[in-house]
Amino acid sequence: MNDQNDGTYTVSCPSCGVLLARKPKRKKKCPHCGEYIRVRKGNLYTEKQLEVIDWLPRLERYGVTFQTFTKHFLKVMKAEGHEPEVGDVVWDILGHLLDMALSEEKPNYSRLSSIYFQLWDFARHHKPEEDSKPYLVESTRYGLLVAKKDKEAGLYERVRVYTCNDSLVCDACRALSDGPPIDIDEALRTMPVPNQCRSERGCRCWYFPVIEFKDHKHE
């Protein structure tokens, strides 16, 4: 809310709605309610509002809209009996997306891999009490199932392990990266990445197809 008064502008706190003497230019506490006021591109938000704004672009790729978010917000609030944290709503949405993807008659492996990756990324940052690795394993497995389809189509047969090539890469993953390409079926069976990873941060490595061009000159 912007009101003009004797050449100055007053705005209201996004949490309590009380008018402020000056519009904040950076994060600060409201002098009336004590809640933080966040500033982005000249607009004022509560911390929760900004969390939602940051999450929506990551969820939109799965068809999640602000209305969808609101629906899950109300669902979680009813279940918990109080206003939920944004993270609890995001977790509920991701779980719903996973259930829907798993129930499809013809599963979309790429979509499942992506959703499991989001679950892993969320769990490792926001649910330290939960083992996040199973989500990463499933994300990788579905990614390899996409590669298996490509193998059946004759596009390529093997994959190579790639790392972020920094000081956080563990010795096991570095050895896999330096080693020979892996047959896709073997990669699916043993899942060396991320199963062999020893990084405390969690495995950030991935498989990349090895395109082999055959020489037909002597055929």
Backbone torsions as a table, in degrees:
resi	resn	phi	psi	omega
1	MET	NA	127.1	178.1
2	ASN	-121.0	123.3	176.7
3	ASP	-122.0	135.0	178.1
4	GLN	-91.6	132.4	-176.5
5	ASN	-146.8	105.4	179.8
6	ASP	55.8	40.0	175.5
7	GLY	83.7	-0.7	177.6
8	THR	-115.2	159.0	-179.7
9	TYR	-110.0	138.7	173.5
10	THR	-118.7	144.8	178.5
11	VAL	-129.0	159.7	-179.2
12	SER	-101.5	151.0	175.8
13	CYS	-65.5	131.0	-179.3
14	PRO	-68.4	-14.4	179.6
15	SER	-91.1	-52.4	-174.5
16	CYS	-104.7	-14.7	177.5
17	GLY	81.8	0.2	179.4
18	VAL	-75.0	139.5	-179.5
19	LEU	-66.8	141.5	179.2
20	LEU	-103.5	148.1	-180.0
21	ALA	-67.2	-37.3	179.9
22	ARG	-135.6	149.7	177.3
23	LYS	-79.7	123.2	180.0
24	PRO	-63.8	146.2	176.3
25	LYS	-103.3	-13.1	177.8
26	ARG	-148.9	175.6	-177.6
27	LYS	-56.3	130.2	177.5
28	LYS	-156.8	163.9	178.1
29	LYS	-86.4	140.9	174.8
30	CYS	-69.3	129.8	-179.7
31	PRO	-68.8	-11.8	-177.4
32	HIS	-96.5	-49.5	-176.4
33	CYS	-106.3	-14.0	178.4
34	GLY	82.9	-2.9	178.4
35	GLU	-79.5	150.2	178.8
36	TYR	-71.5	140.2	172.3
37	ILE	-106.6	123.2	179.9
38	ARG	-102.4	142.7	-177.4
39	VAL	-119.2	128.4	175.1
40	ARG	-143.9	123.6	-179.3
41	LYS	51.9	38.6	176.7
42	GLY	82.2	-4.7	179.8
43	ASN	-100.9	149.4	-178.5
44	LEU	-102.4	137.3	-178.7
45	TYR	-139.2	158.7	166.5
46	THR	-80.1	166.6	179.5
47	GLU	-63.6	-38.1	179.8
48	LYS	-67.3	-40.6	178.8
49	GLN	-60.0	-40.4	-179.3
50	LEU	-70.1	-35.1	175.5
51	GLU	-60.2	-44.9	179.3
52	VAL	-62.4	-44.6	-180.0
53	ILE	-60.3	-38.0	180.0
54	ASP	-73.0	-32.2	-177.5
55	TRP	-81.1	-34.4	-173.4
56	LEU	-55.3	-43.1	178.8
57	PRO	-60.3	-31.8	179.2
58	ARG	-73.7	-26.1	-177.3
59	LEU	-95.8	-18.9	-177.4
60	GLU	-61.6	-29.6	-179.5
61	ARG	-63.2	-19.5	178.3
62	TYR	-100.1	11.3	178.5
63	GLY	86.4	11.5	-179.6
64	VAL	-81.9	127.1	177.7
65	THR	-111.0	176.1	175.9
66	PHE	-61.6	-35.5	178.3
67	GLN	-65.4	-39.6	176.8
68	THR	-62.4	-43.8	-179.8
69	PHE	-60.3	-44.6	180.0
70	THR	-61.4	-41.1	179.4
71	LYS	-59.6	-45.7	179.9
72	HIS	-71.5	-32.8	176.2
73	PHE	-58.8	-47.2	-179.2
74	LEU	-67.5	-36.4	178.5
75	LYS	-62.8	-47.7	-179.2
76	VAL	-67.9	-38.7	179.4
77	MET	-62.3	-40.0	178.6
78	LYS	-65.6	-39.9	-178.4
79	ALA	-70.1	-37.5	-175.9
80	GLU	-91.0	-20.6	179.2
81	GLY	81.5	10.9	176.8
82	HIS	-157.3	169.5	-179.5
83	GLU	-64.2	121.9	-175.7
84	PRO	-79.8	162.3	171.1
85	GLU	-74.4	152.3	-179.3
86	VAL	-59.5	-39.1	179.8
87	GLY	-60.4	-36.3	178.1
88	ASP	-66.2	-35.1	177.9
89	VAL	-69.9	-42.5	178.8
90	VAL	-61.1	-43.6	-179.8
91	TRP	-61.6	-40.2	178.5
92	ASP	-65.3	-40.9	179.1
93	ILE	-64.4	-46.0	-179.9
94	LEU	-62.2	-39.9	177.6
95	GLY	-63.8	-39.4	177.6
96	HIS	-65.4	-43.2	178.8
97	LEU	-61.1	-40.4	179.5
98	LEU	-65.3	-45.6	179.1
99	ASP	-58.8	-42.1	180.0
100	MET	-65.6	-42.5	-178.4
101	ALA	-67.4	-37.8	-179.4
102	LEU	-72.0	-24.1	-177.0
103	SER	-85.6	-6.7	-179.2
104	GLU	-67.1	142.7	-178.8
105	GLU	-62.2	-40.2	175.6
106	LYS	-117.2	94.4	-175.1
107	PRO	-57.9	139.0	175.3
108	ASN	-90.8	101.8	-174.2
109	TYR	-61.9	-38.5	-179.4
110	SER	-64.2	-43.2	179.9
111	ARG	-65.1	-43.0	179.2
112	LEU	-63.5	-41.8	177.8
113	SER	-60.6	-42.2	-178.9
114	SER	-67.0	-42.8	-179.5
115	ILE	-66.1	-43.4	177.8
116	TYR	-62.1	-35.8	177.7
117	PHE	-64.2	-41.7	178.1
118	GLN	-63.5	-39.3	177.2
119	LEU	-63.0	-42.5	178.4
120	TRP	-63.4	-47.4	-177.5
121	ASP	-63.2	-39.8	179.1
122	PHE	-68.3	-46.2	-176.7
123	ALA	-62.3	-41.0	-176.8
124	ARG	-70.5	-23.7	179.7
125	HIS	-95.1	-31.7	-170.8
126	HIS	-119.5	-10.0	-179.9
127	LYS	-130.2	68.9	-176.0
128	PRO	-62.4	-21.3	-179.7
129	GLU	-78.5	-11.3	-176.4
130	GLU	-106.2	141.2	176.8
131	ASP	-74.6	111.6	-175.5
132	SER	-86.2	-14.9	-173.0
133	LYS	-59.3	-38.2	179.0
134	PRO	-56.7	-32.4	178.0
135	TYR	-67.4	-39.4	178.9
136	LEU	-67.9	-39.3	177.9
137	VAL	-59.7	-46.0	-179.9
138	GLU	-66.5	-38.7	176.9
139	SER	-60.0	-44.2	179.9
140	THR	-67.4	-40.4	-179.0
141	ARG	-61.9	-45.3	179.4
142	TYR	-67.6	-33.0	175.0
143	GLY	-62.7	-38.7	178.1
144	LEU	-71.8	-29.1	175.7
145	LEU	-66.8	-32.6	172.3
146	VAL	-63.1	-43.7	179.0
147	ALA	-64.4	-35.3	179.2
148	LYS	-64.0	-38.4	175.8
149	LYS	-61.0	-41.4	178.3
150	ASP	-64.5	-36.6	177.9
151	LYS	-63.8	-44.1	179.6
152	GLU	-64.9	-25.9	177.8
153	ALA	-85.3	-1.4	177.6
154	GLY	82.0	17.0	-176.8
155	LEU	-79.8	-43.1	177.5
156	TYR	-165.1	162.6	-175.3
157	GLU	-119.3	-20.9	-174.6
158	ARG	-128.0	161.1	176.6
159	VAL	-129.7	157.7	176.9
160	ARG	-120.4	146.0	178.1
161	VAL	-83.9	129.2	174.8
162	TYR	-115.1	145.9	178.9
163	THR	-118.1	172.7	175.2
164	CYS	-79.1	-6.7	174.7
165	ASN	53.9	48.2	175.2
166	ASP	-131.8	-174.4	-174.8
167	SER	-69.7	-12.1	-178.8
168	LEU	-87.7	-9.3	179.7
169	VAL	-72.2	130.1	-178.7
170	CYS	-78.7	164.1	-178.5
171	ASP	-62.4	-36.4	-178.0
172	ALA	-64.4	-45.6	-179.9
173	CYS	-69.4	-35.4	178.4
174	ARG	-64.8	-38.3	178.5
175	ALA	-66.2	-39.7	177.4
176	LEU	-64.1	-38.8	179.5
177	SER	-66.5	-36.4	-180.0
178	ASP	-79.5	-15.1	-177.6
179	GLY	-81.6	-175.9	-178.2
180	PRO	-74.5	163.1	175.1
181	PRO	-59.8	158.1	-176.4
182	ILE	-116.9	135.7	175.0
183	ASP	-62.3	140.3	-175.1
184	ILE	-59.2	-41.4	179.0
185	ASP	-64.4	-37.8	177.7
186	GLU	-67.5	-40.8	178.1
187	ALA	-61.8	-39.9	177.8
188	LEU	-66.2	-37.0	-177.0
189	ARG	-72.0	-41.9	-173.1
190	THR	-104.5	-23.7	-179.7
191	MET	47.3	58.1	-179.6
192	PRO	-56.9	-35.0	170.0
193	VAL	-111.8	119.3	12.5
194	PRO	-101.6	7.2	-171.6
195	ASN	-60.5	-33.9	-177.9
196	GLN	-88.9	-5.4	-176.6
197	CYS	-64.4	140.3	179.5
198	ARG	-121.0	11.2	-179.0
199	SER	-71.9	133.2	177.8
200	GLU	-66.5	-25.7	-179.9
201	ARG	-75.8	-21.2	-174.0
202	GLY	104.2	152.6	-175.0
203	CYS	-71.7	130.7	177.5
204	ARG	-116.5	13.4	-176.8
205	CYS	-85.9	166.3	-178.0
206	TRP	-150.2	164.5	176.6
207	TYR	-97.5	143.3	178.3
208	PHE	-133.9	136.8	-176.3
209	PRO	-64.6	145.2	175.0
210	VAL	-103.2	108.3	179.2
211	ILE	-88.2	119.1	-177.8
212	GLU	-112.3	121.3	-180.0
213	PHE	-93.4	123.1	-178.9
214	LYS	-84.6	144.2	177.5
215	ASP	-91.2	112.6	-176.9
216	HIS	-97.0	7.9	-174.5
217	LYS	-63.5	-34.9	-173.9
218	HIS	-103.7	12.1	179.0
219	GLU	-81.8	NA	NA
